Amino acid sequence: MKFKKFAAVLAAASMLTVFSAQVASAADKVTVSAEKVTAAAGSEFTLKIDLSGVPAAGVSAVDFALTYDSSIIEITSATAGDIVNLNADGQEAFEGVSVFAADFSNPKVVTVTYGTALEDTAYWITKDGTFLVLKGTVKADAPAGAVSDVKIVANDRSVIDGSDTKNTDINIGNVVGETITPFEVAVSDGSVTVAGGGSDVTEKKLGDVNLDGNVNIMDIILLNKAIYGKAELNDQQRANADVNGDGKPDATDSLNIMKYAIKLISTLEGIS
């Protein structure tokens, strides 16, 4: 009977919950923790998801999801961290499916599943470290000081493919043949905070409206949104946007920043 390895991995992850009563040792608690990072509006960020307390027996199955505020950030990639041995892909008896899968196509949620049918622990997760790396962008109109929590939650899926019963657990453990060993799970949620929010202006960097250290199209987009009342600038952003020094960031400043970004002019200093 032909079946997909990925479906088998999900079934094994679900069975970890069924057999959770077997967990007795505090040493078998695995912690999933997300970073807390800060990034400016319009800029990119990287946020790591780590596993710690990985038991000596190793981990061959992981299943959870991450939720975030899509009005503040956008996720652009989700890739395996350095503790995931992707070489297992070429050793599996089932072809065409990676041992690691992360889906960020649905705004607000990233689903993550890892699992290998290999019983050789050399291909398992056997040490603490980075399990998942998220990359994304802070929305250009995100207000300074806004926070998107990145919460570690259960993967909202059917326990078994086609079932109406929904999974309610974060599943981490190992599976060898018919022996299933689930581990207790703790979580430490992360966040992305939009940089800025202070009222003091430090050193100006003309044209750097979104405070990411660069002058490019993202600064023009943010300034134009502010001009039309679709975004608010803090004091530092306003100072950087006011390239002609007339005290009011406006369309003239936007035009000059655009000229600088496409190299029609070589400096924003002394612009009138």
MARBA-3410 file (N, C-alpha, C, O; in Angstrom, 1 decimal):
272
0.8,-1.2,0.0,0.0,0.0,0.0,0.9,1.2,0.0,1.7,1.4,0.9 ~ 0.7,2.1,-1.0,1.5,3.3,-1.1,1.0,4.4,-0.2,-0.2,4.6,-0.1 ~ 1.9,5.1,0.5,1.6,6.2,1.4,2.7,7.2,1.4,3.9,6.8,1.2 ~ 2.4,8.4,1.8,3.4,9.4,1.9,4.1,9.4,3.3,3.5,9.3,4.3 ~ 5.4,9.6,3.2,6.1,9.6,4.5,5.7,10.8,5.3,5.7,10.7,6.6
5.4,11.9,4.7,5.0,13.1,5.5,3.7,12.8,6.3,3.7,13.2,7.5 ~ 2.8,12.1,5.8,1.6,11.7,6.5,1.9,10.8,7.7,1.4,11.0,8.8 ~ 2.9,10.0,7.5,3.3,9.1,8.5,4.0,9.9,9.7,3.8,9.6,10.8 ~ 4.7,10.9,9.3,5.4,11.7,10.3,4.4,12.5,11.1,4.5,12.5,12.3 ~ 3.4,13.0,10.5,2.3,13.7,11.2,1.6,12.7,12.2,1.2,13.1,13.3
1.3,11.5,11.7,0.6,10.6,12.5,1.5,10.2,13.8,1.0,10.1,14.9 ~ 2.8,10.1,13.5,3.7,9.8,14.6,3.7,10.9,15.6,3.8,10.7,16.8 ~ 3.7,12.2,15.1,3.7,13.3,16.0,2.5,13.4,16.9,2.5,13.7,18.0 ~ 1.3,13.0,16.2,0.1,13.0,17.0,0.1,11.9,18.1,-0.4,12.1,19.1 ~ 0.7,10.8,17.8,0.8,9.7,18.7,1.6,10.0,19.9,1.5,9.5,21.0
2.6,11.0,19.7,3.4,11.5,20.9,2.4,12.0,22.0,2.7,11.8,23.1 ~ 1.4,12.7,21.6,0.4,13.2,22.5,-0.3,12.1,23.2,-0.6,12.2,24.4 ~ -0.7,11.1,22.5,-1.5,10.0,23.0,-0.7,9.3,24.1,-1.3,8.9,25.1 ~ 0.6,9.2,23.9,1.4,8.5,24.9,2.2,9.4,25.8,3.2,9.0,26.4 ~ 1.7,10.7,26.0,2.4,11.6,26.8,2.4,11.2,28.3,3.3,11.7,29.0
1.5,10.3,28.7,1.6,9.9,30.1,2.8,9.1,30.5,3.2,9.0,31.7 ~ 3.6,8.7,29.4,4.8,8.0,29.7,5.9,8.9,30.2,6.9,8.4,30.8 ~ 5.8,10.2,30.0,6.8,11.2,30.3,6.8,11.3,31.8,5.8,11.7,32.4 ~ 8.0,11.1,32.4,8.1,11.2,33.9,9.3,12.0,34.4,9.2,12.6,35.4 ~ 10.3,12.0,33.6,11.6,12.6,34.0,11.6,14.1,33.6,11.4,14.4,32.5
12.0,14.9,34.6,12.1,16.4,34.3,13.3,16.6,33.3,13.3,17.6,32.6 ~ 14.2,15.7,33.2,15.3,15.8,32.3,14.8,15.7,30.8,15.6,16.1,29.9 ~ 13.6,15.1,30.6,13.1,15.0,29.3,12.2,16.1,28.9,11.3,16.0,28.0 ~ 12.4,17.3,29.5,11.6,18.5,29.1,12.5,19.3,28.0,13.6,19.7,28.3 ~ 11.8,19.5,26.9,12.5,20.2,25.8,11.8,21.6,25.7,10.6,21.7,25.7
12.6,22.7,25.7,12.1,24.0,25.6,12.3,24.6,24.2,13.3,24.5,23.6 ~ 11.2,25.1,23.7,11.2,25.8,22.4,11.1,27.3,22.7,10.2,27.8,23.3 ~ 12.1,28.0,22.3,12.2,29.4,22.6,12.4,30.3,21.3,13.2,29.9,20.5 ~ 11.7,31.4,21.2,11.9,32.3,20.1,12.6,33.6,20.6,12.4,34.0,21.7 ~ 13.4,34.1,19.7,14.1,35.4,20.0,13.1,36.6,20.1,12.0,36.6,19.6
13.6,37.6,20.8,13.0,38.9,20.8,13.9,39.8,20.1,15.0,40.1,20.5 ~ 13.5,40.4,18.9,14.3,41.2,18.1,13.6,42.6,17.9,12.4,42.7,18.1 ~ 14.4,43.5,17.4,13.9,44.9,17.1,14.4,45.2,15.7,15.5,45.0,15.3 ~ 13.5,45.8,14.9,13.8,46.2,13.5,13.0,47.4,13.2,11.9,47.6,13.7 ~ 13.5,48.3,12.3,12.9,49.5,11.9,11.8,49.2,10.9,11.8,48.2,10.2
10.8,50.1,10.9,9.7,50.0,9.9,10.3,49.9,8.5,11.2,50.7,8.1 ~ 9.9,49.0,7.7,10.4,48.8,6.3,11.6,48.0,6.2,12.1,47.8,5.0 ~ 12.2,47.6,7.3,13.5,46.9,7.2,13.3,45.4,7.4,12.2,44.9,7.9 ~ 14.3,44.6,7.1,14.3,43.1,7.3,14.7,42.7,8.7,15.4,43.5,9.4 ~ 14.3,41.5,9.1,14.7,41.0,10.4,14.9,39.5,10.3,14.4,38.9,9.4
15.7,39.0,11.2,15.9,37.5,11.4,15.6,37.2,12.8,16.0,37.8,13.7 ~ 14.8,36.1,13.0,14.4,35.6,14.3,14.6,34.1,14.4,14.1,33.4,13.5 ~ 15.3,33.7,15.3,15.7,32.3,15.5,14.8,31.6,16.5,14.4,32.2,17.5 ~ 14.4,30.3,16.2,13.7,29.5,17.1,14.6,28.4,17.6,15.1,27.6,16.8 ~ 14.9,28.3,18.9,15.8,27.3,19.4,15.2,26.2,20.2,14.1,26.4,20.7
15.8,25.0,20.2,15.5,24.0,21.1,16.6,23.8,22.1,17.7,23.9,21.8 ~ 16.2,23.6,23.4,17.1,23.4,24.5,16.6,22.3,25.3,15.4,22.0,25.4 ~ 17.5,21.6,26.0,17.1,20.5,26.8,16.9,19.2,26.0,16.2,18.3,26.4 ~ 17.5,19.2,24.8,17.3,18.0,24.0,17.9,16.8,24.7,19.1,16.8,25.0 ~ 17.1,15.7,24.9,17.6,14.6,25.7,18.7,13.8,24.9,18.8,13.9,23.7
19.4,13.1,25.7,20.5,12.3,25.1,20.0,11.3,24.1,20.7,10.9,23.1 ~ 18.7,10.8,24.3,18.1,9.9,23.3,17.9,10.5,21.9,17.8,9.7,21.0 ~ 17.8,11.8,21.9,17.6,12.5,20.6,16.1,12.7,20.3,15.2,12.1,20.9 ~ 15.9,13.5,19.3,14.6,13.9,18.8,14.4,13.5,17.3,15.3,13.9,16.5 ~ 13.4,12.8,17.0,13.1,12.5,15.6,11.8,13.0,15.0,11.5,12.9,13.9
11.0,13.7,15.9,9.8,14.3,15.5,9.5,15.6,16.2,9.6,15.6,17.4 ~ 9.1,16.6,15.5,8.7,17.9,16.1,7.6,18.5,15.3,7.5,18.3,14.0 ~ 6.6,19.0,16.0,5.4,19.5,15.3,4.8,20.7,16.1,4.3,20.5,17.2 ~ 4.9,21.9,15.6,4.3,23.1,16.3,4.0,24.2,15.2,4.3,24.0,14.0 ~ 3.4,25.3,15.7,3.2,26.4,14.8,3.6,27.7,15.6,3.8,27.7,16.8
3.7,28.8,14.8,4.0,30.1,15.3,2.9,31.1,14.8,2.6,31.0,13.6 ~ 2.5,31.9,15.7,1.5,33.0,15.3,2.2,34.3,15.4,3.0,34.5,16.3 ~ 1.7,35.3,14.6,2.3,36.6,14.6,1.3,37.6,14.1,0.3,37.2,13.6 ~ 1.6,38.9,14.3,0.7,40.0,13.9,1.0,40.4,12.4,2.0,41.1,12.2 ~ 0.2,40.0,11.5,0.5,40.3,10.1,0.3,41.7,9.7,0.7,42.2,8.6
-0.3,42.5,10.6,-0.4,44.0,10.3,0.9,44.7,10.6,1.1,45.9,10.3 ~ 1.8,44.0,11.3,3.1,44.6,11.7,4.3,44.0,11.0,5.2,44.8,10.5 ~ 4.3,42.7,10.8,5.4,42.0,10.1,4.9,41.1,9.0,3.7,40.7,9.1 ~ 5.7,40.8,8.1,5.5,39.8,7.1,6.6,38.8,7.1,7.8,39.2,7.1 ~ 6.3,37.5,7.1,7.3,36.4,7.0,7.7,36.1,5.6,6.8,35.9,4.8
9.0,36.1,5.2,9.4,35.9,3.9,10.1,34.6,3.7,10.2,34.1,2.5 ~ 10.6,34.0,4.7,11.2,32.6,4.6,11.2,32.0,6.0,11.3,32.6,7.0 ~ 11.2,30.6,6.0,11.3,29.8,7.2,12.2,28.6,6.8,11.7,27.7,6.1 ~ 13.4,28.5,7.4,14.3,27.5,7.0,14.8,26.7,8.2,14.8,27.2,9.3 ~ 15.3,25.5,7.9,15.8,24.7,9.0,17.1,25.3,9.6,17.9,25.9,8.9
17.2,25.2,10.9,18.4,25.7,11.6,19.5,24.6,11.6,19.4,23.6,11.0 ~ 20.6,25.0,12.3,21.8,24.2,12.1,21.8,22.8,12.9,22.7,22.0,12.7 ~ 20.8,22.6,13.7,20.7,21.3,14.4,19.9,20.3,13.7,19.8,19.1,14.1 ~ 19.3,20.7,12.5,18.5,19.8,11.7,19.4,19.2,10.6,20.0,20.0,9.8 ~ 19.5,17.9,10.6,20.4,17.2,9.6,19.5,16.9,8.4,18.8,15.9,8.3
19.7,17.8,7.4,18.9,17.6,6.1,19.5,16.5,5.3,18.9,16.2,4.2 ~ 20.6,15.9,5.6,21.2,14.8,4.9,20.3,13.6,5.0,20.4,12.7,4.1 ~ 19.4,13.6,6.0,18.4,12.5,6.1,17.5,12.4,4.9,17.0,11.3,4.6 ~ 17.3,13.5,4.2,16.4,13.5,3.0,16.9,12.4,2.0,16.0,11.7,1.5 ~ 18.2,12.3,1.8,18.6,11.3,0.8,18.7,9.9,1.3,19.0,9.0,0.5
18.5,9.7,2.6,18.6,8.4,3.1,17.2,7.7,3.4,17.2,6.5,3.7 ~ 16.2,8.5,3.3,14.8,8.0,3.6,14.4,7.0,2.6,14.8,7.0,1.4 ~ 13.6,6.0,3.0,13.0,5.0,2.1,11.9,5.6,1.3,11.6,5.1,0.2 ~ 11.3,6.7,1.7,10.3,7.4,1.0,10.9,8.6,0.3,11.6,9.4,0.9 ~ 10.6,8.7,-1.0,11.2,9.8,-1.8,10.3,11.0,-2.0,9.0,10.9,-1.9
10.9,12.2,-2.2,10.1,13.3,-2.6,9.6,14.2,-1.5,9.0,15.3,-1.8 ~ 9.9,13.9,-0.2,9.5,14.7,0.9,10.6,15.0,1.8,11.3,14.0,2.2 ~ 10.8,16.2,2.2,11.9,16.6,3.1,11.5,16.2,4.5,10.4,16.1,4.9 ~ 12.6,15.9,5.3,12.3,15.7,6.8,11.9,16.9,7.5,11.3,16.9,8.6 ~ 12.1,18.1,6.8,11.7,19.4,7.5,10.8,20.1,6.6,11.1,20.3,5.4
9.7,20.6,7.1,8.7,21.4,6.3,8.2,22.6,7.1,7.8,22.4,8.3 ~ 8.3,23.7,6.5,7.7,25.0,7.1,6.9,25.7,6.1,7.3,26.0,5.0 ~ 5.7,26.0,6.5,4.7,26.6,5.6,4.3,28.0,6.2,3.8,28.1,7.3 ~ 4.7,29.1,5.5,4.3,30.4,5.9,3.4,31.1,4.9,3.3,32.3,4.9 ~ 2.7,30.3,4.1,1.9,30.9,3.1,0.6,31.5,3.6,0.0,32.4,3.0
0.2,31.1,4.8,-1.0,31.6,5.5,-0.6,32.8,6.4,0.1,32.6,7.4 ~ -1.0,34.0,6.1,-0.6,35.1,7.0,-1.0,34.9,8.4,-2.1,34.4,8.6 ~ -0.2,35.3,9.3,-0.4,35.1,10.8,0.0,33.8,11.4,0.1,33.7,12.6 ~ 0.3,32.8,10.5,0.7,31.5,11.1,1.9,30.9,10.2,1.9,30.9,9.0 ~ 2.8,30.3,11.0,3.9,29.5,10.3,3.7,28.1,10.9,3.8,28.0,12.2
3.5,27.1,10.1,3.5,25.7,10.6,4.8,25.0,10.3,5.4,25.2,9.3 ~ 5.3,24.2,11.3,6.6,23.6,11.2,6.5,22.1,11.6,5.9,21.8,12.7 ~ 7.0,21.2,10.7,7.0,19.8,11.0,8.3,19.2,10.6,8.8,19.5,9.5 ~ 8.9,18.5,11.6,10.2,17.8,11.3,10.0,16.3,11.7,9.4,16.0,12.8 ~ 10.4,15.4,10.9,10.3,14.0,11.3,11.1,13.1,10.3,11.1,13.3,9.1
11.8,12.1,10.9,12.5,11.2,10.0,12.1,9.7,10.5,12.0,9.5,11.7 ~ 12.0,8.9,9.5,11.7,7.5,9.7,13.0,6.7,10.0,12.9,5.5,10.4 ~ 14.1,7.3,9.8,15.4,6.7,10.0,15.6,6.4,11.5,15.3,7.2,12.4 ~ 16.1,5.2,11.9,16.3,4.9,13.3,17.8,5.1,13.7,18.1,5.0,14.8 ~ 18.6,5.5,12.7,20.0,5.9,13.0,20.0,7.3,13.6,19.7,8.3,12.9
20.3,7.4,14.9,20.3,8.7,15.6,21.2,9.7,15.0,21.2,10.9,15.4 ~ 22.2,9.3,14.2,23.1,10.3,13.6,22.3,11.3,12.7,22.8,12.4,12.4 ~ 21.1,10.9,12.3,20.3,11.8,11.5,19.3,12.5,12.3,18.5,13.3,11.7 ~ 19.2,12.3,13.6,18.2,13.0,14.4,18.8,14.3,15.0,19.9,14.7,14.8 ~ 17.9,15.0,15.7,18.4,16.2,16.5,18.9,15.7,17.8,18.2,15.1,18.6
20.2,15.9,18.0,20.8,15.4,19.2,21.5,16.4,20.1,22.2,16.1,21.0 ~ 21.3,17.7,19.8,21.9,18.7,20.6,21.0,20.0,20.6,20.2,20.1,19.7 ~ 21.3,20.8,21.6,20.6,22.1,21.6,21.1,23.0,20.5,22.2,22.9,20.1 ~ 20.2,23.9,20.1,20.6,24.9,19.1,19.5,25.4,18.3,18.3,25.3,18.7 ~ 19.8,26.1,17.2,18.7,26.7,16.4,18.0,25.6,15.5,18.6,25.0,14.7
16.7,25.5,15.7,15.9,24.6,14.9,15.3,25.2,13.7,15.1,24.6,12.7 ~ 15.0,26.5,13.8,14.2,27.2,12.7,14.7,28.6,12.6,14.9,29.3,13.7 ~ 14.9,29.2,11.4,15.2,30.6,11.2,14.1,31.2,10.4,13.9,30.9,9.3 ~ 13.5,32.2,11.0,12.5,33.0,10.3,13.1,34.3,9.8,13.9,34.9,10.5 ~ 12.8,34.7,8.6,13.2,36.0,8.0,11.9,36.7,7.6,11.0,36.1,7.1
11.9,38.0,7.7,10.8,38.8,7.4,11.0,40.2,7.2,12.2,40.7,7.3 ~ 10.0,41.0,7.1,10.1,42.4,6.9,9.0,43.1,7.8,7.9,42.7,7.9 ~ 9.5,44.2,8.4,8.5,45.0,9.2,7.8,45.9,8.2,8.4,46.5,7.3 ~ 6.5,45.9,8.3,5.6,46.7,7.4,6.1,48.2,7.5,6.4,48.7,8.5 ~ 6.2,48.8,6.3,6.7,50.2,6.2,5.9,51.2,7.0,6.4,52.2,7.5
4.6,50.9,7.2,3.7,51.8,7.9,3.5,51.4,9.4,2.7,51.9,10.1 ~ 4.3,50.4,9.8,4.2,50.0,11.2,4.7,51.1,12.2,5.8,51.6,12.0 ~ 3.9,51.5,13.1,4.3,52.6,14.0,5.5,52.2,14.9,5.5,51.1,15.4 ~ 6.4,53.1,15.2,7.5,52.9,16.1,6.9,52.5,17.5,6.0,53.1,18.0 ~ 7.6,51.4,18.0,7.2,50.9,19.3,6.1,49.8,19.3,5.9,49.2,20.3
5.5,49.6,18.1,4.6,48.5,18.0,5.3,47.1,18.1,6.5,47.0,17.8 ~ 4.6,46.2,18.7,5.2,44.8,18.9,4.3,43.7,18.3,3.1,43.7,18.5 ~ 4.9,42.9,17.6,4.3,41.7,17.1,4.8,40.5,17.9,5.9,40.1,17.8 ~ 3.9,39.9,18.8,4.3,38.7,19.5,4.5,37.6,18.5,3.7,37.4,17.6 ~ 5.5,36.7,18.8,5.7,35.5,18.0,5.5,34.4,19.0,6.4,34.0,19.8
4.3,33.8,18.9,3.9,32.8,19.9,4.0,31.4,19.4,3.7,31.1,18.2 ~ 4.5,30.5,20.3,4.7,29.1,19.9,3.5,28.3,20.4,3.2,28.3,21.6 ~ 2.8,27.7,19.4,1.5,27.1,19.7,1.4,25.8,19.0,2.2,25.4,18.3 ~ 0.3,25.0,19.3,0.0,23.8,18.7,-0.3,24.0,17.2,-1.0,25.0,16.9 ~ 0.1,23.1,16.4,-0.2,23.1,15.0,-1.7,22.7,14.8,-2.1,21.6,15.1
-2.5,23.6,14.3,-4.0,23.4,14.2,-4.3,22.6,13.0,-4.6,23.1,11.9 ~ -4.2,21.3,13.1,-4.4,20.4,12.0,-5.2,19.2,12.5,-5.4,19.0,13.7 ~ -5.6,18.3,11.6,-6.2,17.1,12.0,-5.2,16.1,12.7,-4.1,16.1,12.2 ~ -5.6,15.4,13.7,-4.7,14.5,14.4,-4.2,13.5,13.4,-3.0,13.2,13.4 ~ -5.1,12.9,12.6,-4.7,12.0,11.5,-5.4,12.6,10.2,-6.5,13.0,10.3
-4.7,12.4,9.1,-5.2,13.0,7.9,-6.6,12.5,7.6,-6.9,11.3,7.6 ~ -7.5,13.5,7.4,-9.0,13.2,7.2,-9.8,13.2,8.4,-11.0,13.1,8.3 ~ -9.2,13.2,9.6,-10.0,13.2,10.8,-10.5,14.5,11.2,-9.9,15.6,10.8 ~ -11.7,14.6,11.9,-12.3,15.8,12.4,-11.7,16.2,13.7,-11.9,17.4,14.2 ~ -10.9,15.4,14.3,-10.3,15.7,15.6,-9.0,16.5,15.4,-8.1,16.2,14.6
-9.0,17.7,16.1,-7.9,18.6,15.9,-6.8,18.4,16.9,-7.0,18.1,18.1 ~ -5.5,18.6,16.4,-4.4,18.5,17.3,-4.4,19.7,18.3,-4.7,20.8,17.9 ~ -4.0,19.5,19.6,-4.0,20.5,20.5,-2.7,20.6,21.3,-2.6,21.3,22.3 ~ -1.7,19.9,20.8,-0.4,19.8,21.5,0.8,20.2,20.6,0.8,20.1,19.4 ~ 1.8,20.7,21.3,3.1,20.9,20.7,3.8,19.6,20.9,4.1,19.2,22.0
4.2,18.9,19.8,4.7,17.6,19.9,6.2,17.5,19.6,6.7,17.9,18.6 ~ 7.0,16.9,20.5,8.4,16.7,20.4,8.7,15.3,21.0,8.3,15.1,22.1 ~ 9.4,14.5,20.3,9.8,13.2,20.8,10.5,12.4,19.8,11.1,12.9,18.9 ~ 10.6,11.1,20.0,11.2,10.2,19.0,10.4,8.9,18.8,9.6,8.5,19.7 ~ 10.5,8.4,17.6,9.8,7.2,17.2,10.7,6.2,16.6,11.4,6.5,15.7
10.8,5.0,17.2,11.6,3.9,16.7,10.7,2.7,16.5,10.2,2.1,17.5 ~ 10.4,2.4,15.3,9.4,1.3,15.0,8.1,1.6,15.6,7.5,2.6,15.2 ~ 7.6,0.8,16.5,6.3,1.0,17.2,6.5,1.6,18.6,5.5,1.8,19.3 ~ 7.8,1.9,18.9,8.0,2.5,20.2,8.0,4.1,20.1,8.8,4.6,19.3 ~ 7.1,4.7,20.8,7.0,6.2,20.7,7.3,6.8,22.1,6.7,6.4,23.1
8.2,7.7,22.1,8.6,8.4,23.3,8.4,9.9,23.2,9.2,10.6,22.5 ~ 7.4,10.4,23.8,7.1,11.8,23.8,7.9,12.5,24.9,8.2,11.9,26.0 ~ 8.2,13.8,24.7,8.9,14.6,25.7,8.0,15.7,26.2,7.2,16.3,25.4 ~ 8.2,16.1,27.4,7.5,17.3,27.9,8.0,18.5,27.2,9.2,18.6,26.9 ~ 7.1,19.5,27.0,7.5,20.7,26.2,7.2,21.9,27.0,6.1,22.1,27.5
8.2,22.8,27.0,8.0,24.2,27.6,8.2,25.2,26.4,9.0,24.9,25.5 ~ 7.6,26.3,26.5,7.8,27.3,25.4,8.2,28.7,26.0,7.9,29.0,27.2 ~ 8.9,29.4,25.3,9.3,30.8,25.6,9.1,31.7,24.3,9.8,31.6,23.4 ~ 8.0,32.4,24.3,7.6,33.2,23.1,8.5,34.3,22.8,9.2,34.8,23.7 ~ 8.6,34.7,21.5,9.4,35.8,21.1,8.6,37.0,20.6,7.4,37.0,20.9
9.3,37.9,20.0,8.6,39.1,19.5,9.4,39.9,18.5,10.6,39.7,18.5 ~ 8.8,40.7,17.7,9.4,41.7,16.9,8.9,43.1,17.3,7.7,43.3,17.2 ~ 9.8,43.9,17.7,9.4,45.3,18.1,9.9,46.3,17.1,11.0,46.2,16.6 ~ 9.0,47.2,16.7,9.4,48.2,15.7,10.3,49.3,16.3,9.9,49.9,17.3 ~ 11.4,49.5,15.8,12.4,50.4,16.3,11.9,51.8,16.3,10.9,52.2,15.6
12.4,52.7,17.2,12.0,54.1,17.3,11.1,54.2,18.5,11.2,53.4,19.5 ~ 10.3,55.2,18.5,9.4,55.5,19.6,9.9,56.5,20.5,9.1,57.0,21.4 ~ 11.1,56.9,20.5,11.6,57.9,21.3,11.3,59.3,20.8,11.1,59.5,19.6 ~ 11.4,60.3,21.7,11.0,61.7,21.3,12.3,62.5,21.0,12.2,63.6,20.6 ~ 13.5,61.9,21.3,14.7,62.7,21.2,15.3,62.4,19.8,15.4,61.3,19.3
15.8,63.4,19.2,16.5,63.3,17.9,18.0,63.3,18.2,18.5,64.2,18.8 ~ 18.6,62.2,17.7,20.1,62.1,17.9,20.7,62.7,16.6,20.4,63.8,16.2 ~ 21.7,62.0,16.0,22.3,62.5,14.8,21.4,62.2,13.6,20.9,61.1,13.5 ~ 21.2,63.2,12.8,20.4,63.1,11.6,21.1,62.2,10.5,22.4,62.3,10.4 ~ 20.4,61.4,9.8,20.9,60.8,8.6,19.8,61.1,7.6,18.8,60.4,7.4
20.1,62.1,6.8,19.1,62.6,5.9,18.7,61.5,4.9,19.5,60.8,4.3 ~ 17.4,61.4,4.7,16.8,60.4,3.8,16.4,59.1,4.4,15.6,58.3,3.9 ~ 17.0,58.8,5.6,16.8,57.5,6.2,15.5,57.6,7.1,15.6,57.7,8.3 ~ 14.4,57.5,6.4,13.1,57.8,7.1,12.7,56.6,8.0,12.1,56.8,9.1 ~ 13.0,55.4,7.5,12.6,54.2,8.3,13.6,53.7,9.3,13.4,52.7,10.0
14.7,54.5,9.4,15.7,54.2,10.4,16.4,52.9,10.3,16.8,52.3,11.3 ~ 16.6,52.4,9.1,17.3,51.1,8.9,18.7,51.3,8.5,19.4,50.3,8.3 ~ 19.2,52.5,8.5,20.6,52.8,8.1,20.9,53.0,6.7,22.0,53.3,6.3 ~ 19.8,52.8,5.8,20.0,53.0,4.4,19.0,54.0,3.9,18.1,54.4,4.5 ~ 19.3,54.5,2.6,18.4,55.4,2.0,18.0,54.7,0.7,18.8,54.6,-0.2
16.7,54.4,0.5,16.2,53.7,-0.6,14.7,53.8,-0.8,14.1,54.7,-0.2 ~ 14.1,53.0,-1.7,12.7,53.2,-2.0,11.8,53.0,-0.8,10.7,53.6,-0.7 ~ 12.2,52.2,0.2,11.4,52.0,1.4,11.2,53.3,2.2,10.2,53.5,2.8 ~ 12.2,54.2,2.2,12.1,55.4,2.8,11.1,56.3,2.1,10.3,57.1,2.8 ~ 11.1,56.3,0.8,10.2,57.1,0.0,8.8,56.6,0.3,7.9,57.5,0.4
8.6,55.3,0.3,7.2,54.8,0.5,6.7,55.2,1.9,5.5,55.7,2.0 ~ 7.5,55.1,2.9,7.1,55.5,4.2,6.8,57.0,4.3,5.8,57.4,4.9 ~ 7.6,57.8,3.7,7.4,59.3,3.8,6.1,59.6,3.0,5.3,60.4,3.5 ~ 5.9,59.0,1.9,4.7,59.3,1.1,3.4,58.9,1.9,2.4,59.6,1.9 ~ 3.5,57.8,2.6,2.4,57.4,3.4,2.1,58.4,4.5,1.0,58.7,4.9
3.2,58.9,5.1,3.0,59.9,6.2,2.4,61.2,5.6,1.6,61.8,6.3 ~ 2.9,61.6,4.4,2.4,62.8,3.8,0.8,62.7,3.6,0.1,63.7,3.8 ~ 0.4,61.5,3.3,-1.1,61.3,3.0,-1.8,60.8,4.2,-3.0,60.3,4.1 ~ -1.2,60.9,5.4,-1.9,60.5,6.6,-2.1,59.0,6.8,-2.9,58.6,7.6 ~ -1.3,58.2,6.1,-1.5,56.7,6.2,-0.4,56.1,7.2,-0.4,54.9,7.5
0.5,57.0,7.7,1.5,56.5,8.6,2.0,57.7,9.5,1.8,58.8,9.1 ~ 2.5,57.4,10.6,3.0,58.5,11.5,4.5,58.3,11.7,5.0,57.2,11.7 ~ 5.2,59.4,11.7,6.7,59.5,11.9,7.0,59.9,13.3,6.4,60.9,13.8 ~ 8.0,59.3,13.9,8.5,59.9,15.2,9.4,61.0,14.9,9.7,61.4,13.8 ~ 9.9,61.6,16.0,10.8,62.8,15.8,12.0,62.6,15.0,12.4,63.4,14.2
12.7,61.4,15.3,13.9,61.1,14.5,13.6,60.9,13.0,14.3,61.3,12.2 ~ 12.5,60.2,12.8,12.1,59.9,11.4,11.8,61.2,10.6,12.1,61.4,9.5 ~ 11.1,62.1,11.3,10.7,63.4,10.7,12.0,64.2,10.4,12.1,64.9,9.4 ~ 12.9,64.2,11.4,14.2,65.0,11.2,14.9,64.4,10.0,15.5,65.2,9.2 ~ 15.0,63.1,9.8,15.7,62.5,8.7,15.0,62.8,7.4,15.6,62.9,6.3
13.7,62.8,7.4,12.9,63.0,6.2,12.9,64.5,5.7,12.8,64.7,4.5 ~ 13.2,65.4,6.6,13.2,66.8,6.3,14.5,67.2,5.7,15.3,67.9,6.3 ~ 14.7,66.8,4.4,16.1,66.9,3.9,16.4,68.4,3.4,17.5,68.8,3.4 ~ 15.3,69.2,3.2,15.6,70.6,2.8,15.6,71.5,4.0,15.8,72.7,3.8 ~ 15.3,71.0,5.2,15.4,71.8,6.4,14.4,72.8,6.6,14.7,73.8,7.3
13.2,72.7,6.0,12.2,73.7,6.2,11.3,73.4,7.4,10.3,74.1,7.6 ~ 11.6,72.3,8.1,10.8,72.0,9.3,9.6,71.2,9.0,8.8,70.8,10.0 ~ 9.3,70.8,7.8,8.1,70.0,7.5,8.4,69.0,6.4,8.6,69.4,5.2 ~ 8.5,67.7,6.7,8.7,66.7,5.7,7.5,66.7,4.7,6.3,66.6,5.1 ~ 7.8,66.8,3.4,6.7,66.9,2.4,7.1,66.3,1.1,8.1,65.6,1.0
6.3,66.6,0.1,6.5,66.0,-1.2,7.8,66.4,-1.8,8.5,65.6,-2.6 ~ 8.3,67.6,-1.5,9.6,68.1,-2.0,10.7,67.2,-1.5,11.6,66.8,-2.2 ~ 10.6,66.9,-0.2,11.6,66.0,0.4,11.6,64.6,-0.2,12.6,64.0,-0.4 ~ 10.3,64.1,-0.4,10.2,62.8,-1.0,10.9,62.8,-2.4,11.5,61.8,-2.7 ~ 10.7,63.8,-3.2,11.2,63.9,-4.5,12.8,63.9,-4.5,13.4,63.2,-5.2
13.3,64.7,-3.5,14.8,64.7,-3.4,15.4,63.4,-2.9,16.4,63.0,-3.4 ~ 14.6,62.7,-2.0,15.1,61.4,-1.6,15.1,60.4,-2.7,16.0,59.6,-2.9 ~ 14.1,60.5,-3.6,14.0,59.6,-4.7,15.2,59.9,-5.7,15.8,59.0,-6.2 ~ 15.5,61.2,-5.9,16.6,61.5,-6.8,17.9,61.0,-6.3,18.8,60.5,-7.0 ~ 18.1,61.0,-4.9,19.3,60.5,-4.3,19.3,59.0,-4.4,20.4,58.4,-4.7
18.2,58.3,-4.2,18.1,56.8,-4.2,18.4,56.3,-5.6,19.0,55.2,-5.7 ~ 18.0,57.0,-6.7,18.3,56.5,-8.1,19.6,57.2,-8.6,19.8,57.1,-9.8 ~ 20.3,57.9,-7.8,21.6,58.5,-8.1,21.6,59.6,-9.1,22.5,59.8,-9.9 ~ 20.5,60.3,-9.1,20.4,61.6,-9.9,21.2,62.7,-9.2,21.7,63.6,-9.9 ~ 21.2,62.6,-7.9,22.0,63.6,-7.1,22.9,62.7,-6.2,22.6,61.6,-5.8
24.1,63.3,-5.8,25.0,62.5,-5.1,25.0,62.8,-3.6,25.6,62.1,-2.8 ~ 24.2,63.8,-3.1,24.1,64.1,-1.7,22.8,64.8,-1.4,22.2,65.4,-2.3 ~ 22.4,64.6,-0.2,21.2,65.3,0.3,21.5,66.5,1.2,20.7,67.2,1.6 ~ 22.8,66.7,1.4,23.2,67.9,2.2,23.1,69.1,1.4,23.4,69.2,0.2 ~ 22.5,70.2,2.0,22.4,71.5,1.3,21.3,71.6,0.3,21.2,72.5,-0.4
20.4,70.6,0.3,19.2,70.6,-0.6,18.3,71.7,-0.1,18.0,71.9,1.1 ~ 17.7,72.4,-1.1,16.8,73.5,-0.8,15.4,73.2,-1.3,14.5,74.0,-1.1
END
